[in-house]
Each structure stands twice: as structure tokens, then as C-alpha cells.
Amino acid sequence: MPQAMPLTILNVGYRSTNYWLVSAGSSRLLVDIGWPGTMGMMRANLKRMDVPVKEIRYVLATQLPH
């Protein structure tokens, strides 16, 4: 039976906006994509936390903008 990979969960949000990066091995899932126009802030936080955007392979949006 294959060994399960440990999960790492990192909050890469800012102010009142939370983005959650879930990692298992080299697989990365970004939970929530933020508000329209905030991609730059999310990218800056990922860079500050040494997480290359190109490593995020999956994205889950939990809410749609109004």
C-alpha cells in the first residue's frame, strides 16, 4: 500500500482575504482566488512566502463574486 503524503496548509492571504495553499508532495491546490483585481496582492504574498505561482496546479473557488 502506498505511503500517504503529509499535507501542508498555508494561509497566503492578506487583510480580510484568505487564500489557502494546500500542498502534498509536489501537488499544490489554491483554495479561494480572492476578489477581482487582487491577483497582484496574492502573487506578492506567494512570492514573499517563496511559493512559485507556476507550482500551483489546481484552484478551487469557494465563492463567486456578486
Long-range contacts (C-beta under 8 A, 24 or more apart in sequence): 10-49, 10-51, 12-42, 12-45, 12-46, 12-49, 12-51, 13-42, 13-45, 14-41, 14-42, 14-45, 17-41, 19-45, 21-46, 21-51, 21-56, 26-55, 27-57, 27-58, 28-55, 28-56, 28-57, 28-58, 29-56, 29-57, 29-58, 29-59, 29-60, 30-56, 30-58, 30-59, 30-60, 31-60, 31-62, 32-60, 32-61, 32-62, 32-63, 33-59, 33-61, 35-65, 36-65
